[in-house]
Amino acid sequence: MPSGVSVGLKAGVDLETSPNGDEWPAGPPGGKIGETTAVTVGLIHPGEMGAAVGATLRAAGETVVWASTGRSAATRQRAERAGLEDVGSVRALCRRCDVLICVCPPHAAVEVAAALPAFSGIYLDANAVSPGTARTIAGQVGRYVDGGIVGPPPHGQGTTRLYLSGPEAGAVATLLAGTLLEATVVSDQPGAASALKMTYAAWTKGTAALLLAIRSVARVDGVEDALLREWRISLPDLEEQSAAAARAALRKGWRWSGEMEEIAQTFAAAGLPDGFHLAAAEIYRRAGHEPVGEGDLGHLLAALAARTS
């Protein structure tokens, strides 16, 4: 943990029992990072990205906790591999931690924040949501920090950035200083970090969906081989990019469809057409229903062209 990064806790009142039978003090009194005792970080829904963020903080010496109640066996295994401490319930999680990090599918971000028990610490919403959705979440929690993650789960130096905005964004950046997750404050206004995330993913994931749609159309019209030959001459990277897009869409299309809808909302709010990314959302939605296996690309291209009922 960086020197001086701490949050005060009330001791000796409102004790709650942990899954191991121990007692701990009820959660933070709303103090600023930098006061008295070490920070405890809570993770909501440690999926692939969330668990990696938790492991990064654990490697920096922080205590990282999560709530296993109602979670799947796969989630439990990820949390165990990341070295996260199980506190049982979300209520206990909110009582125990000083900073709560939410990394969940975009469509669930508002619901997750609204369902939280009372929490007086810093709530970092690091989900791929529109600035408008970010501001909605800010209205549901007391001490809100907006976050947007760019890059893969942080397993190596220099691969992953967390952009932050909001009045207490600097405190979260200080907490993450020196870790594998490079934190940068872009504004003191909630929604700015999400705007950056949306505009970045509008290109990376939006164009990936476009490539898949293009190859699917070419296949339906019987010119896919001719298109690939031309790509090899004039755009030699696109063939592999489209294959990589298919692999990613089959694994994460169920999640990315919601992200594309959030990007569409971002464009509409800015007075720009939202149709690009509503179409991308449909591409990923169709991909999310398909099994992952051998022959992924060919199978997916055929499936994308099938009309929905």
N, C-alpha and C positions, 0 to 999 in steps of 0.2 A: 504494500500500500504506500502511495506517495506520502512523504512527510507532511504532517499536519492535516491529513484528510481524515476527518472523524465526525461523528454525529452524537450529540448528547442523548442519553436514555434516562427515563425515570426508573429509579430502582425501588424495590420494596413494596410496590403496589400492583394490584390486579394481576397476580401471578396466574399463569396458565401452564398446563402440563404438556410436555412434549411426548412424542410417540414412545420414547424410552423411559418415561416416568419421571424425568427431570422437570424442574420448574425454571421458567425464564420470565423476566420482566415484560410487561406489556410494552408495545411498540413505541416508536419515537414520539417526542412531545412536539415535533415541528421545528426543532432547532436547525440551524444551518450547518452544512458540512464544514468541519474545521473547529468543532467545539471541544468535546471531552473524550469520548471513547471510540473504539474502532467501529467502522461501518459494517452493517449486515445488509447484504443485497438479496432481494427476493426475485425469483424468476417465475413468471406465469407461463405455463405451457411450454416446457423446454423441448421444442422440436429440434430439428437438425441445427438451425441457426441459433436458437436460444440456448441449447446445451453447449454449443461451442463458445458463445459469449460467456456463459457461466464458468466454463473451464478456463477461459482466459483470465477472468477475475480471480478464480481460485489460484491460478499459477502466480498471480500478483500478491497473494497472501490474504485476500478477502474471504470472509465467511459468506457463502452463497447457499441460500435455502430455497426450497420449493415445496409444493403441496401435492401429495400423491393421490388424494381422495378423488375417485372417479376417473383417474387417468389410466391409459392402456399399459399393457406389459411392455410394449416397445418404448413408451415414454419413460417408464421406470428404469429400463435398462440404459437408456441414454443418460438419464440423470445420475445413475450410479457410476457410469463410465466417466462422467464429467466431475465426479466427486462432490455432487450437491447433497446437502443435508436435508432430509425429509422432515417437515414439521407437521405433516398430516393434512390439515384443512387450509382452505384459503383464508379463513378467519384468523387462524394461527399465523399464517404467513404475513398478513397485514399487521398483526400485533408485534411480530418479531423483527421485521426488517425496517431499515431506514430509507432505502431506495428500492423501488419496485420496478422491474423491467418487464414490459409486455412485448413479446414477439409471437404473434399468432397470425392465422390467415386474415387477410384484409377485411373480408366480409364479417368477421366476428369482433373486430376491434372495438366498436362502439358498445356492443352488448357486454363484452368482458369488462370494460371500464364501468358501465352502469351497474353491473352486478356486484362490484366490489363492496365488502363491508367498509366501515369507516376506516380511513387511512390518512395519517397526518404527515407522512414522509413524502419524498419526491417520487412522482410517478413518471417514468420514462416510457412513452409509447413509441416503440421503434418499429412500427408497422408500415407497410406500403400503402398509405392512404392519401387521399387528396387533402389539400390545405383546408377545405371546408370541413371534411371529416375530422381532421386534426383539431380544428377549433371547437367542433362539437364535443370531442373527448375532453378538451381543456375545460369545458364548462361542467363536466361531470366529476372532475377530481380537483383537489385543492391546489396542490403544488405540481403543476404540469410542465414537463419538458418534452418537446417534439423531437423525434429522432427519425433519421432515414439512413438505412444501411446500404452501402454500395460495395459489391464484391461478394465472394463466397464466404462460407463460415470461416472464421479466423483461426487457421491452423499454422500460419506462417507469417513472418514479418512482411509488412508492406503490401498485403493483398486486400485488406478490407478497411473501409472507412465508415465511421458513424458521424453523420452530420447532425448538429444539434441546434435548436433554437428555443427561445423562451427566457424568462427572467432568471431562471436558475440553471441554464444550460452550462454555464461556466463551472458550476459545482460538479456536474456529471463529467465534464471534460477532465477536470482535475482528478476525479476518481479513477478514470481510465488512463491517465498519463503513464506512459512507459509500458503499456500492455500491447498485445498483438492487434487490438482494435484501436485504430487511429481516430481519435475524436477531435472534431473541429466545430467550433461555434460559428454559425453563419449569420445569426441575428438574435436580437432579444425578443422577437415577435413569434409567438406560436404560429405554426403553419409554414414558415419559411423553409425549415428542413424538409418537410414533406413535399413542398413545391420542387425543391432540388431533386429529391428522389423521383418524383413523378416525371419530371422532364428528362432525367437520365434514363429511366426505364422505358419511357415512351419510344426512345430510339432502340435500345438494346433488345428488349423483349417485343416491342412493336414490330421491328423489322424482321425479327426471327419468325413471328407469326406470318408476316407478309411472304417471306421466302417459302414457307410451307404451303401457303395458299397458291402461290405461283406454280410450284412444282405439281401440286394437285391438279390445277387447271390444265397444265401442259400434258399431264398423263391422260386426263379425260379426253383431251382433243387429239391425242396420238402424236404429240410432238416433243415428249419429254426427252427422248434420246437426242434429238436435234438441238434442243435447248441446252442440254448438258455439254454437247460438243462446242456450241458457241461460247458457253461459260468458260470452258477450258482454254479457249483462245483469248477471250477479251476480259473475263472476270474470273480468273482461276480459283479464287478462294470460295466462291459461292457454293460449289457442290458440297464441300466438306461443311461449310457453315449451315447448309440446309439439313445435312445429316445430323449435325450436332443439335440443331434446333428441334429435330424430331425426337432425339433421345431425351432432351430436357423437357419437351412438352408432354411426353408420355409419363415422365416421373412427376412433373409439377404443374401440369395443365390445370388440375382441379383447383390449385391455389392461384395461379397466374390469371385465371379468368376474372377473379375478383379484383386483382390489381389493375388489369386493363380497364375495368369499369371505373375504378377510382381515377385513372388517368383521363378517361373520357370526361368525367365530371370536372377535372382540373381544366381541360381544354374549354369545355362549355362555359365555365365560370369566367374564363378569360376572353370570352366572346369569339372563340374559334370553333370550327367544326369538330364534333366529337365522334364522327363516324369511323375514322381510322381505327380507333381503339375499341369501339364497340364491336367492330368486325374481328379485331384481334381477340377480344374476349370470347367470341363465338368459336374461333379456331381452337383456342385453348380449352374451351368447355367440351368440344367434341373430342379433343385429344385425351382429356381427363377420363373419358369413359372407356378408353381402349386399354387392353392388357399390354404389359411390357414383356418383351421376349425377342427371340430371333426374328430377323426380317422386320424390325421395327419400322424402318422408313417406308418400305413398300406398303405394309399393312396400314400405317397411319395415313399415307397419301390417299389410299382408296377410301378409308373411313371418312376423311375430311370432305371428300366430294359427295358422300351420301347425303341426301336431303333429310333433314329432321322431320319427324312425323308431326 
